[in-house]
Amino acid sequence: MTDTAVQTPQPAKALQDLVDKEAIRGLLVRGWRALDHKDYDTWINCWTPDAELAFGPWEPLYGASTIKETVIAAEDAYASMFHYLLNTHFEIDGDTATGIGYMLFVGVPDAGQKGAHFDIGGSYTWNLVRTADGWKVARQYLTMAWSLGADTLGSFS
């Protein structure tokens, strides 16, 4: 074998990596779906207590309670909202993982005007850790690449 040959992971490690990647995907889908339903306790339970959130228009946030309070203040006024996680990819390294993906947020401020929504697109970068309770988000960096519509609630300015 030469130095440039592709290393094939051992079957047990490859299988464990697949299990971990699916567990992380499940964590994010359950958590962000809970966020759409304003179940903030379920959503914040996806984070470590000392988590960090960096998001384009906001200053970095530190600690799960600060993250939760800030997100509630920004998003709770929406009549409905949808956080889409797209094109995700994760790399596992023992009890830590990194992930990337795209984000599409659609927020409807007024239930009576469903056509007047505010949309944001961007990209996620995650750092995750395995805990006794499963995988948790330790850090999330979210860039805001574009928006469409008016941020009439002033949530993301």
C-alpha positions in Angstrom: 0.0 0.0 0.0 1.3 3.5 -0.9 1.0 6.6 1.2 -1.6 7.9 -1.3 -3.9 4.9 -1.0 -7.4 5.5 0.5 -7.7 4.0 3.9 -10.8 1.9 4.3 -12.3 2.3 7.8 -12.7 -0.9 9.9 -16.2 -2.2 9.6 -17.0 -1.7 13.3 -15.9 1.9 13.3 -17.7 2.6 10.0 -20.9 1.2 11.4 -20.5 3.2 14.6 -19.9 6.4 12.6 -23.2 5.7 10.6 -25.1 5.2 13.9 -23.6 8.4 15.3 -24.4 10.4 12.2 -28.0 9.3 12.2 -28.3 10.1 15.9 -27.0 13.6 15.2 -29.4 14.1 12.3 -32.2 12.9 14.5 -31.2 15.3 17.3 -31.2 18.2 14.9 -34.5 17.3 13.2 -36.3 16.7 16.5 -34.9 19.8 18.0 -35.5 22.2 15.2 -39.0 20.8 14.6 -39.7 21.5 18.3 -38.5 25.0 17.7 -41.0 25.4 14.9 -43.7 24.3 17.4 -42.4 26.7 20.0 -41.4 23.8 22.3 -38.3 25.7 23.5 -37.5 23.3 26.3 -37.2 20.3 23.9 -35.1 22.5 21.5 -32.7 23.8 24.1 -32.3 20.3 25.5 -30.4 19.6 22.3 -27.6 21.9 23.5 -24.9 21.6 26.1 -25.4 23.9 29.2 -22.3 25.9 28.1 -23.1 26.0 24.4 -22.2 28.8 22.1 -24.4 30.3 19.3 -22.9 32.7 16.7 -25.4 34.1 14.2 -24.8 36.8 11.7 -26.8 39.8 13.0 -26.4 38.9 16.7 -23.5 39.1 19.0 -22.2 35.6 20.0 -24.4 34.0 22.7 -23.0 31.9 25.5 -24.8 29.4 27.7 -28.0 27.5 26.9 -30.2 29.8 29.0 -29.0 32.9 27.2 -29.4 31.2 23.8 -33.0 30.1 24.7 -34.0 33.6 26.0 -32.6 35.3 22.9 -34.3 32.9 20.4 -37.6 33.1 22.2 -37.4 36.9 22.1 -36.7 36.8 18.3 -39.0 34.0 17.2 -41.9 33.6 19.6 -44.0 36.4 17.9 -44.1 34.5 14.6 -47.5 33.0 14.0 -45.7 30.0 12.3 -42.2 29.3 11.4 -40.2 26.5 9.7 -36.5 25.8 10.1 -35.2 23.6 7.3 -31.9 21.7 7.7 -30.5 20.8 4.2 -27.5 19.1 2.8 -26.1 18.1 6.2 -22.8 16.3 6.6 -21.1 15.1 9.8 -17.6 13.9 10.7 -17.2 11.8 13.8 -14.1 11.8 15.9 -14.8 9.6 19.0 -17.0 11.6 21.3 -16.9 14.8 19.3 -18.3 15.6 15.8 -18.4 18.5 13.4 -21.2 19.2 11.0 -22.2 21.4 8.1 -25.4 22.1 6.4 -27.7 24.7 4.9 -30.5 26.6 6.6 -33.7 27.9 5.3 -36.0 29.7 7.7 -39.5 30.8 6.8 -41.4 32.9 9.3 -45.0 34.0 9.0 -45.6 37.0 11.2 -49.4 37.1 10.8 -51.5 34.0 10.4 -54.1 36.0 8.4 -51.4 37.0 5.8 -49.7 33.7 5.0 -48.2 35.2 1.8 -46.3 37.8 3.7 -43.4 35.8 5.1 -39.8 36.5 6.0 -37.2 34.0 4.7 -33.5 33.6 5.5 -31.0 31.3 3.9 -27.5 30.5 5.1 -25.2 27.8 6.3 -24.6 26.0 9.6 -21.4 24.8 11.1 -21.8 22.6 14.3 -19.6 21.2 16.9 -21.2 18.4 18.8 -20.3 16.3 21.8 -21.5 12.9 23.0 -22.9 13.1 26.5 -24.5 10.6 28.9 -27.8 11.7 27.3 -26.6 11.3 23.7 -25.3 13.9 21.2 -25.6 17.6 22.0 -24.8 20.8 20.2 -21.8 22.5 21.8 -21.4 25.3 19.2 -23.4 26.5 16.3 -22.2 29.0 13.8 -25.0 30.3 11.5 -24.3 32.6 8.6 -27.1 34.6 7.0 -26.3 34.6 3.3 -29.6 36.1 2.0 -33.1 37.1 3.1 -36.4 37.7 1.3 -39.3 39.7 2.4 -39.5 42.2 5.2 -38.4 41.4 8.8 -41.5 43.2 10.1 -40.9 41.9 13.6 -37.4 43.1 13.7 -36.2 39.7 14.9 -33.1 39.4 12.9 -31.9 43.0 12.3 
